[in-house]
Amino acid sequence: MSRRDHASLRLSPDFARERGEGCDQGLKRDSRVRGNDGQGVHPSTGFTLVEMMVALFIFGMIATASVVLLRQSVEAEARSAVRLEEMGDLRRFSAILAQDMTLMLPRPSRDALGSDRVALMNGDGVLLGFARQIAQIDPQPGSSSLQRVEWALSDGQLTRAIAPKADGAKTGAPVAILEGIEQARLRFRDKQGVWQTEWRPQRTDELPIAIELTLVQQGNGARPLTFEFLVAGGGG
C-alpha cells in the first residue's frame, strides 16, 4: 500500500468515527470502575439498618423461645423427681405394712400396766396394734421373737412404733413411714366376708381375713389411695 493510501485511510471519516466511538466506550468503562482519583471503586456489600434491626428482632425471638423451653424442661424434670420420690415412699410404706400383715399373730397381749388387749386393736389414737413374730438370727438372752407393732396417724404422718416384747413392754419412739397424709380410713373383712369400719371381734384372738386402708393425701383429697392386705392369721 502506498503512502497516499495510508494517508487517505487515516483521514477517512468512517475510520475516525470508529476510533472516536471506541475511545468513548473505553472511557465509559473506565469511569465505572475508577473514581476521580483513579482508585478502584467496589459496590457496597454491608447490611442496611433495617436489615440489622430485623435480624436482631428475629434473634431476640429465638432467644426468648429457647429460655421458655429450657424453663419448662427444668420445671417438668423437677415435678417428675418429686413424683418419683412420692411413688418410692408409697411402695416402701406398702411393703412394710404388707410384711406386718404377713407376720401378724392371732394372739392377745398385755400392756405395760398388765391390762389385756385383743389380738388386733383399732382406736384410742392407734390405727392398728398387734403382735407379730420375727425370725431371730442371733437371739440374745432375754430377747423375744414376739414384738408389739403400732401404726398411727399423727400430724400428717403415718408412724410405726415397735415394742421389743409383745407383753408388758412400752413401744419405742414412733418412726415416720409416710408423710403428707390428711386422713386414714380402715375397713376389716371378717370370716363371713362382711366389711366392717370398726373391728369388733367375738374372741380376743380373732383376726380379720383382710384389711383395707384408704389414705387421703394433703392437697389431693379428690384422689384417695386404697390398699388392701391379706392377713396371714386371719379368719380363725
C-alpha positions, 0 to 999 in steps of 0.5 A, a space after each residue: 500500500 502506498 503512502 497516499 493510501 495510508 494517508 487517505 485511510 487515516 483521514 477517512 471519516 468512517 475510520 475516525 468515527 470508529 476510533 472516536 466511538 471506541 475511545 468513548 466506550 473505553 472511557 465509559 468503562 473506565 469511569 465505572 470502575 475508577 473514581 476521580 482519583 483513579 482508585 478502584 471503586 467496589 459496590 457496597 456489600 454491608 447490611 442496611 439498618 433495617 436489615 440489622 434491626 430485623 435480624 436482631 428482632 428475629 434473634 431476640 425471638 429465638 432467644 426468648 423461645 429457647 429460655 421458655 423451653 429450657 424453663 419448662 424442661 427444668 420445671 417438668 424434670 423437677 415435678 417428675 423427681 418429686 413424683 418419683 420420690 412420692 411413688 418410692 415412699 408409697 411402695 416402701 410404706 406398702 411393703 412394710 405394712 404388707 410384711 406386718 400383715 404377713 407376720 401378724 399373730 392371732 394372739 392377745 397381749 398385755 400392756 405395760 400396766 398388765 391390762 389385756 388387749 385383743 389380738 388386733 386393736 383399732 382406736 384410742 389414737 392407734 390405727 392398728 396394734 398387734 403382735 407379730 413374730 420375727 425370725 431371730 438370727 442371733 437371739 440374745 438372752 432375754 430377747 423375744 421373737 414376739 414384738 408389739 407393732 403400732 401404726 398411727 396417724 399423727 400430724 400428717 404422718 403415718 408412724 410405726 412404733 415397735 415394742 421389743 416384747 409383745 407383753 408388758 413392754 412400752 413401744 419405742 419412739 414412733 418412726 415416720 413411714 409416710 408423710 403428707 397424709 390428711 386422713 386414714 380410713 380402715 375397713 376389716 373383712 371378717 370370716 363371713 366376708 362382711 366389711 366392717 369400719 370398726 373391728 369388733 371381734 367375738 374372741 380376743 384372738 380373732 383376726 380379720 381375713 383382710 384389711 383395707 386402708 384408704 389414705 387421703 393425701 394433703 392437697 389431693 383429697 379428690 384422689 384417695 389411695 386404697 390398699 388392701 392386705 391379706 392377713 396371714 392369721 386371719 379368719 380363725 
